[in-house]
């Protein structure tokens, strides 16, 4: 069974980055916040599920590769 998650940067300030994410790129249903200093993520709705973890890990992976917080992306497995 394939898992797919899309994400898009919603906003960014000096301390954190907010991403909208979900399984439909035309209708993001959730948001996560990443602390820039620790790279830890929090699901704004409090649900720590596979979709949240997949988005969070991909965002941090792209950040490590490029040195920049990604504007958008997706992860599939």
N, CA, C and O atoms as a GROMACS GRO file, in nm:
protein
  308
    1UNK      N    1   0.084  -0.118   0.000
    1UNK     CA    2   0.000   0.000   0.000
    1UNK      C    3   0.089   0.124   0.000
    1UNK      O    4   0.180   0.135   0.082
    2UNK      N    5   0.064   0.216  -0.090
    2UNK     CA    6   0.144   0.337  -0.101
    2UNK      C    7   0.094   0.444  -0.005
    2UNK      O    8  -0.026   0.455   0.023
    3UNK      N    9   0.188   0.523   0.045
    3UNK     CA   10   0.155   0.637   0.130
    3UNK      C   11   0.208   0.761   0.060
    3UNK      O   12   0.320   0.762   0.009
    4UNK      N   13   0.126   0.865   0.058
    4UNK     CA   14   0.160   0.987  -0.013
    4UNK      C   15   0.122   1.106   0.072
    4UNK      O   16   0.012   1.111   0.128
    5UNK      N   17   0.213   1.203   0.083
    5UNK     CA   18   0.183   1.326   0.155
    5UNK      C   19   0.246   1.444   0.080
    5UNK      O   20   0.360   1.436   0.033
    6UNK      N   21   0.170   1.551   0.069
    6UNK     CA   22   0.216   1.675   0.007
    6UNK      C   23   0.227   1.781   0.116
    6UNK      O   24   0.156   1.776   0.217
    7UNK      N   25   0.317   1.878   0.096
    7UNK     CA   26   0.327   1.988   0.192
    7UNK      C   27   0.366   2.116   0.119
    7UNK      O   28   0.423   2.115   0.011
    8UNK      N   29   0.331   2.228   0.184
    8UNK     CA   30   0.360   2.360   0.129
    8UNK      C   31   0.386   2.455   0.246
    8UNK      O   32   0.312   2.455   0.344
    9UNK      N   33   0.492   2.537   0.233
    9UNK     CA   34   0.522   2.633   0.338
    9UNK      C   35   0.410   2.736   0.344
    9UNK      O   36   0.374   2.795   0.242
   10UNK      N   37   0.356   2.758   0.463
   10UNK     CA   38   0.249   2.856   0.483
   10UNK      C   39   0.305   2.988   0.532
   10UNK      O   40   0.261   3.095   0.490
   11UNK      N   41   0.404   2.981   0.623
   11UNK     CA   42   0.468   3.102   0.675
   11UNK      C   43   0.598   3.064   0.744
   11UNK      O   44   0.624   2.948   0.775
   12UNK      N   45   0.680   3.167   0.766
   12UNK     CA   46   0.810   3.147   0.830
   12UNK      C   47   0.847   3.275   0.903
   12UNK      O   48   0.826   3.385   0.853
   13UNK      N   49   0.902   3.258   1.023
   13UNK     CA   50   0.959   3.372   1.095
   13UNK      C   51   1.097   3.331   1.146
   13UNK      O   52   1.149   3.227   1.106
   14UNK      N   53   1.155   3.410   1.232
   14UNK     CA   54   1.292   3.382   1.274
   14UNK      C   55   1.304   3.258   1.362
   14UNK      O   56   1.414   3.205   1.378
   15UNK      N   57   1.193   3.210   1.419
   15UNK     CA   58   1.197   3.096   1.510
   15UNK      C   59   1.134   2.967   1.459
   15UNK      O   60   1.172   2.858   1.501
   16UNK      N   61   1.039   2.979   1.367
   16UNK     CA   62   0.968   2.859   1.324
   16UNK      C   63   0.916   2.871   1.182
   16UNK      O   64   0.907   2.979   1.124
   17UNK      N   65   0.882   2.754   1.128
   17UNK     CA   66   0.826   2.745   0.993
   17UNK      C   67   0.695   2.666   1.004
   17UNK      O   68   0.689   2.564   1.072
   18UNK      N   69   0.591   2.715   0.936
   18UNK     CA   70   0.461   2.648   0.937
   18UNK      C   71   0.436   2.590   0.798
   18UNK      O   72   0.457   2.656   0.696
   19UNK      N   73   0.392   2.464   0.796
   19UNK     CA   74   0.361   2.395   0.672
   19UNK      C   75   0.219   2.342   0.676
   19UNK      O   76   0.176   2.284   0.776
   20UNK      N   77   0.147   2.361   0.565
   20UNK     CA   78   0.020   2.293   0.544
   20UNK      C   79   0.055   2.160   0.478
   20UNK      O   80   0.146   2.153   0.396
   21UNK      N   81  -0.018   2.054   0.514
   21UNK     CA   82   0.011   1.923   0.455
   21UNK      C   83  -0.114   1.837   0.449
   21UNK      O   84  -0.214   1.864   0.516
   22UNK      N   85  -0.107   1.733   0.367
   22UNK     CA   86  -0.216   1.637   0.355
   22UNK      C   87  -0.196   1.549   0.233
   22UNK      O   88  -0.094   1.558   0.165
   23UNK      N   89  -0.295   1.465   0.208
   23UNK     CA   90  -0.283   1.371   0.096
   23UNK      C   91  -0.341   1.424  -0.034
   23UNK      O   92  -0.335   1.356  -0.136
   24UNK      N   93  -0.398   1.545  -0.032
   24UNK     CA   94  -0.454   1.608  -0.151
   24UNK      C   95  -0.389   1.745  -0.170
   24UNK      O   96  -0.413   1.836  -0.090
   25UNK      N   97  -0.306   1.762  -0.274
   25UNK     CA   98  -0.235   1.890  -0.291
   25UNK      C   99  -0.328   2.008  -0.319
   25UNK      O  100  -0.285   2.123  -0.308
   26UNK      N  101  -0.450   1.982  -0.354
   26UNK     CA  102  -0.546   2.090  -0.379
   26UNK      C  103  -0.628   2.126  -0.256
   26UNK      O  104  -0.705   2.222  -0.258
   27UNK      N  105  -0.611   2.049  -0.149
   27UNK     CA  106  -0.691   2.071  -0.028
   27UNK      C  107  -0.614   2.023   0.094
   27UNK      O  108  -0.644   1.916   0.148
   28UNK      N  109  -0.516   2.100   0.138
   28UNK     CA  110  -0.441   2.064   0.257
   28UNK      C  111  -0.532   2.076   0.379
   28UNK      O  112  -0.597   2.178   0.399
   29UNK      N  113  -0.535   1.972   0.458
   29UNK     CA  114  -0.628   1.969   0.571
   29UNK      C  115  -0.561   1.990   0.706
   29UNK      O  116  -0.630   2.004   0.807
   30UNK      N  117  -0.428   1.992   0.708
   30UNK     CA  118  -0.358   1.998   0.837
   30UNK      C  119  -0.240   2.093   0.829
   30UNK      O  120  -0.199   2.135   0.721
   31UNK      N  121  -0.186   2.128   0.947
   31UNK     CA  122  -0.070   2.216   0.954
   31UNK      C  123   0.026   2.162   1.060
   31UNK      O  124  -0.016   2.108   1.162
   32UNK      N  125   0.156   2.178   1.033
   32UNK     CA  126   0.259   2.145   1.131
   32UNK      C  127   0.352   2.264   1.145
   32UNK      O  128   0.366   2.346   1.055
   33UNK      N  129   0.416   2.272   1.261
   33UNK     CA  130   0.509   2.379   1.291
   33UNK      C  131   0.644   2.317   1.326
   33UNK      O  132   0.652   2.226   1.407
   34UNK      N  133   0.751   2.368   1.262
   34UNK     CA  134   0.887   2.321   1.287
   34UNK      C  135   0.964   2.430   1.359
   34UNK      O  136   0.968   2.544   1.314
   35UNK      N  137   1.025   2.395   1.472
   35UNK     CA  138   1.114   2.487   1.543
   35UNK      C  139   1.248   2.488   1.470
   35UNK      O  140   1.309   2.383   1.452
   36UNK      N  141   1.293   2.605   1.430
   36UNK     CA  142   1.416   2.615   1.352
   36UNK      C  143   1.540   2.572   1.430
   36UNK      O  144   1.630   2.511   1.373
   37UNK      N  145   1.546   2.602   1.558
   37UNK     CA  146   1.666   2.570   1.635
   37UNK      C  147   1.685   2.421   1.659
   37UNK      O  148   1.798   2.372   1.657
   38UNK      N  149   1.576   2.349   1.681
   38UNK     CA  150   1.586   2.206   1.713
   38UNK      C  151   1.539   2.115   1.600
   38UNK      O  152   1.562   1.994   1.605
   39UNK      N  153   1.475   2.172   1.498
   39UNK     CA  154   1.416   2.097   1.387
   39UNK      C  155   1.309   1.999   1.433
   39UNK      O  156   1.280   1.902   1.364
   40UNK      N  157   1.250   2.024   1.550
   40UNK     CA  158   1.140   1.940   1.597
   40UNK      C  159   1.008   1.995   1.544
   40UNK      O  160   0.991   2.115   1.529
   41UNK      N  161   0.917   1.903   1.517
   41UNK     CA  162   0.787   1.938   1.459
   41UNK      C  163   0.675   1.908   1.556
   41UNK      O  164   0.684   1.815   1.637
   42UNK      N  165   0.570   1.988   1.546
   42UNK     CA  166   0.449   1.968   1.625
   42UNK      C  167   0.331   1.975   1.530
   42UNK      O  168   0.321   2.067   1.448
   43UNK      N  169   0.242   1.878   1.541
   43UNK     CA  170   0.118   1.882   1.463
   43UNK      C  171   0.024   1.981   1.530
   43UNK      O  172  -0.008   1.966   1.648
   44UNK      N  173  -0.021   2.082   1.457
   44UNK     CA  174  -0.106   2.185   1.517
   44UNK      C  175  -0.237   2.129   1.570
   44UNK      O  176  -0.295   2.186   1.663
   45UNK      N  177  -0.284   2.018   1.513
   45UNK     CA  178  -0.408   1.957   1.562
   45UNK      C  179  -0.382   1.851   1.669
   45UNK      O  180  -0.476   1.788   1.718
   46UNK      N  181  -0.254   1.830   1.706
   46UNK     CA  182  -0.220   1.736   1.811
   46UNK      C  183  -0.213   1.590   1.768
   46UNK      O  184  -0.179   1.504   1.848
   47UNK      N  185  -0.245   1.561   1.642
   47UNK     CA  186  -0.244   1.422   1.593
   47UNK      C  187  -0.106   1.387   1.539
   47UNK      O  188  -0.064   1.438   1.435
   48UNK      N  189  -0.037   1.301   1.611
   48UNK     CA  190   0.093   1.252   1.565
   48UNK      C  191   0.070   1.116   1.501
   48UNK      O  192   0.074   1.013   1.568
   49UNK      N  193   0.045   1.117   1.371
   49UNK     CA  194   0.017   0.996   1.297
   49UNK      C  195   0.119   0.979   1.184
   49UNK      O  196   0.212   1.058   1.172
   50UNK      N  197   0.100   0.876   1.105
   50UNK     CA  198   0.196   0.845   0.998
   50UNK      C  199   0.208   0.959   0.898
   50UNK      O  200   0.319   0.990   0.853
   51UNK      N  201   0.098   1.022   0.862
   51UNK     CA  202   0.102   1.132   0.766
   51UNK      C  203   0.183   1.249   0.820
   51UNK      O  204   0.264   1.307   0.747
   52UNK      N  205   0.163   1.284   0.945
   52UNK     CA  206   0.240   1.391   1.009
   52UNK      C  207   0.388   1.355   1.010
   52UNK      O  208   0.472   1.437   0.972
   53UNK      N  209   0.421   1.234   1.054
   53UNK     CA  210   0.562   1.193   1.062
   53UNK      C  211   0.628   1.193   0.925
   53UNK      O  212   0.743   1.236   0.911
   54UNK      N  213   0.556   1.147   0.825
   54UNK     CA  214   0.610   1.142   0.689
   54UNK      C  215   0.639   1.283   0.637
   54UNK      O  216   0.745   1.306   0.580
   55UNK      N  217   0.548   1.377   0.658
   55UNK     CA  218   0.569   1.516   0.615
   55UNK      C  219   0.685   1.577   0.691
   55UNK      O  220   0.772   1.640   0.630
   56UNK      N  221   0.687   1.561   0.820
   56UNK     CA  222   0.791   1.619   0.905
   56UNK      C  223   0.930   1.568   0.866
   56UNK      O  224   1.024   1.647   0.855
   57UNK      N  225   0.942   1.439   0.847
   57UNK     CA  226   1.071   1.380   0.811
   57UNK      C  227   1.119   1.428   0.674
   57UNK      O  228   1.237   1.457   0.657
   58UNK      N  229   1.028   1.438   0.579
   58UNK     CA  230   1.067   1.483   0.445
   58UNK      C  231   1.108   1.629   0.448
   58UNK      O  232   1.207   1.666   0.384
   59UNK      N  233   1.035   1.712   0.519
   59UNK     CA  234   1.071   1.854   0.532
   59UNK      C  235   1.212   1.868   0.590
   59UNK      O  236   1.294   1.942   0.537
   60UNK      N  237   1.238   1.798   0.698
   60UNK     CA  238   1.370   1.805   0.761
   60UNK      C  239   1.480   1.747   0.673
   60UNK      O  240   1.592   1.797   0.673
   61UNK      N  241   1.448   1.643   0.598
   61UNK     CA  242   1.545   1.584   0.506
   61UNK      C  243   1.583   1.684   0.396
   61UNK      O  244   1.701   1.700   0.365
   62UNK      N  245   1.483   1.749   0.338
   62UNK     CA  246   1.510   1.849   0.234
   62UNK      C  247   1.587   1.968   0.291
   62UNK      O  248   1.673   2.024   0.223
   63UNK      N  249   1.557   2.005   0.414
   63UNK     CA  250   1.630   2.114   0.481
   63UNK      C  251   1.777   2.078   0.498
   63UNK      O  252   1.865   2.161   0.476
   64UNK      N  253   1.804   1.956   0.538
   64UNK     CA  254   1.942   1.910   0.555
   64UNK      C  255   2.018   1.907   0.423
   64UNK      O  256   2.136   1.942   0.417
   65UNK      N  257   1.951   1.866   0.316
   65UNK     CA  258   2.015   1.857   0.185
   65UNK      C  259   2.050   1.993   0.127
   65UNK      O  260   2.159   2.012   0.074
   66UNK      N  261   1.958   2.088   0.138
   66UNK     CA  262   1.976   2.216   0.069
   66UNK      C  263   2.020   2.330   0.160
   66UNK      O  264   2.074   2.430   0.112
   67UNK      N  265   1.999   2.316   0.289
   67UNK     CA  266   2.029   2.425   0.382
   67UNK      C  267   1.918   2.528   0.390
   67UNK      O  268   1.930   2.627   0.463
   68UNK      N  269   1.808   2.506   0.316
   68UNK     CA  270   1.694   2.597   0.315
   68UNK      C  271   1.567   2.521   0.351
   68UNK      O  272   1.556   2.402   0.324
   69UNK      N  273   1.473   2.590   0.412
   69UNK     CA  274   1.343   2.529   0.438
   69UNK      C  275   1.268   2.521   0.306
   69UNK      O  276   1.251   2.622   0.238
   70UNK      N  277   1.224   2.401   0.267
   70UNK     CA  278   1.159   2.387   0.135
   70UNK      C  279   1.028   2.465   0.125
   70UNK      O  280   0.955   2.480   0.222
   71UNK      N  281   1.001   2.514   0.006
   71UNK     CA  282   0.876   2.585  -0.020
   71UNK      C  283   0.760   2.487  -0.032
   71UNK      O  284   0.648   2.517   0.012
   72UNK      N  285   0.786   2.372  -0.091
   72UNK     CA  286   0.684   2.269  -0.108
   72UNK      C  287   0.753   2.137  -0.138
   72UNK      O  288   0.873   2.133  -0.163
   73UNK      N  289   0.676   2.032  -0.136
   73UNK     CA  290   0.731   1.901  -0.167
   73UNK      C  291   0.630   1.793  -0.146
   73UNK      O  292   0.513   1.817  -0.117
   74UNK      N  293   0.679   1.671  -0.160
   74UNK     CA  294   0.595   1.554  -0.140
   74UNK      C  295   0.683   1.437  -0.099
   74UNK      O  296   0.804   1.438  -0.122
   75UNK      N  297   0.620   1.338  -0.040
   75UNK     CA  298   0.689   1.216  -0.005
   75UNK      C  299   0.597   1.100  -0.039
   75UNK      O  300   0.478   1.102  -0.010
   76UNK      N  301   0.655   0.999  -0.100
   76UNK     CA  302   0.579   0.880  -0.137
   76UNK      C  303   0.659   0.757  -0.096
   76UNK      O  304   0.781   0.754  -0.107
   77UNK      N  305   0.589   0.658  -0.048
   77UNK     CA  306   0.656   0.532  -0.014
   77UNK      C  307   0.560   0.416  -0.038
   77UNK      O  308   0.596   0.300  -0.016
   0.00000   0.00000   0.00000
